[in-house]
Amino acid sequence: MFGKRASFGCGAPAAKPAAAAQPSEAKASVSAPASAPAPVSSMHAPQPAPEARRSDDYYITKSMIFGALIEAIDLSQLSKLDPDNAREEIRDIVNEIISIKNVVMSISEQEDLLEDICNDVLGYGPLEPLLNRDDIADIMVNGATRTFIEVSGKIQLTNIRFRDNAQLMNICQRIVSQVGRRVDDSSPICDARLADGSRVNVIAPPLALDGPALTIRKFRKEKLTLDQLCKFGSISPEGAEILKIIGRVRCNILISGGTGSGKTTLLNCMTNYIDDDERVITCEDAAELQLQQAHVVRLETRPPNLEGTGAITMRDLVKNCLRMRPERIIVGEVRGPEAFDLLQAMNTGHDGSMGTLHANSPREALSRLESMITMGGFSLPTRTIREMIVSSVDVIIQAARLRDGSRRITHVTEVLGLEGDVVITQDLFIYDIVGEDQNGKLIGRHRSTGIGRPRFWERARYYGEEQRLARALDASEDKQAPR
């Protein structure tokens, strides 16, 4: 089917530069990944052992075999096979090349070589073993020779390397082209996503001086729930029960936190408590939310084209949502003038809408909202903006990544109203740090502030959840164990 196998025995062909992994590409990548440890299901997995460093002879041999493989296969036919069959075909051809050329290597080295070459042709090269590990939260590639990962909140250097910056750039192009975007000299910054929703950012030369910088915020294969966050200590069971009620009774929610604090994960958890008969519309820069409801419309922004036109902004999407008969609007990240349109939607019949933003406390989140509305050019009095915020936002959930790498929900805060020009809030739950153990892990506890009747009590009564809310509040006051 692939033909040209008779040419294997004619001596070693010269090693070629990276060749195309897909028919539309000009070149394919040569990789050097290490074997991936088994996935770890826990959010706080132990630090993995460093990957074994490959010898230069390994890369020379691999380059020679890779060049012979590209000579031997018909890429247009390969692209018609499903991934499993294509991988088997490649493995068969590589085994034949190794046999004909009398390449001497151990069984384990041969298996590593087969896996590396399959990843180069069909996947993302050296990144494949890292993408397959469920304990990694972030992958950070700083040029061809330095790749870092984040495991259990801590950053560590790996031995993963690329052949050169051209191979790395080729993989970046492969990733962004799958969502109809591009990265090159004329457009060196690009946001994209992988098939599982993992967030990808690429910044290429000439802006990145040491070679392309690729950052991937990985999604876990298993979708987290609030119950699992309880097991990790991110929130107490009583606090989780109250969050479930908040999501169920259609409170308008802002999730606030710093970079890497788990805002999107928490937003995904909160969407679990949306009823299946509700029409939900999501707006994102790169689609990464994983809603499980049956009636979901996913929208994504679009960057400008080569002529600098045709951009669709987040504000365009949020404004268009209002014409799509939504019941809930979910904005992946509020970072600009779309804050005004989201607030307008929240208090015009779209209860239960949600969004995330960057801020270090609930009070700062309110200030950020005010600033973003002002950035949009709205010449409104400060009091008018604050009245709009108070009438729109019901609850602010604050997430944080602590210095030991753990992620915690530190505040569940209600927005009550205005006194003069000051927005009044009250905390329902807060997280207190009480110490540190001998391993450097912080010890803390989630505690109720003793509020017995939150502002959304009447809303809970309307949805028949007041008894469940009362039990959760009572239990939170009776149980204040360290976590």
JOHULIN-V89627 format. One record per run of one state. SS is the DSSP state (H for helix, E for strand, C for the rest). FROM is the first residue (numbers start at 0). LEN is the number of residues. If there is no record, write none. Layout:
ss & from & len
SS & FROM & LEN
SS & FROM & LEN
This chain:
ss & from & len
C & 0 & 4
H & 4 & 5
C & 9 & 21
E & 30 & 2
C & 32 & 23
H & 55 & 17
C & 72 & 2
H & 74 & 4
C & 78 & 4
H & 82 & 18
C & 100 & 6
H & 106 & 16
C & 122 & 2
H & 124 & 7
C & 131 & 4
E & 135 & 7
C & 142 & 4
E & 146 & 5
C & 151 & 2
E & 153 & 4
C & 157 & 3
E & 160 & 2
C & 162 & 2
H & 164 & 13
C & 177 & 11
E & 188 & 5
C & 193 & 5
E & 198 & 5
C & 203 & 9
E & 212 & 5
C & 217 & 8
H & 225 & 6
C & 231 & 5
H & 236 & 12
C & 248 & 4
E & 252 & 5
C & 257 & 5
H & 262 & 9
C & 271 & 8
E & 279 & 5
C & 284 & 11
E & 295 & 5
C & 300 & 1
E & 301 & 1
C & 302 & 9
E & 311 & 1
C & 312 & 1
H & 313 & 8
C & 321 & 6
E & 327 & 4
C & 331 & 6
H & 337 & 9
C & 346 & 7
E & 353 & 5
C & 358 & 3
H & 361 & 14
C & 375 & 6
H & 381 & 11
C & 392 & 2
E & 394 & 7
C & 401 & 5
E & 406 & 13
C & 419 & 2
E & 421 & 15
C & 436 & 5
E & 441 & 7
C & 448 & 8
H & 456 & 6
C & 462 & 3
H & 465 & 13
C & 478 & 5
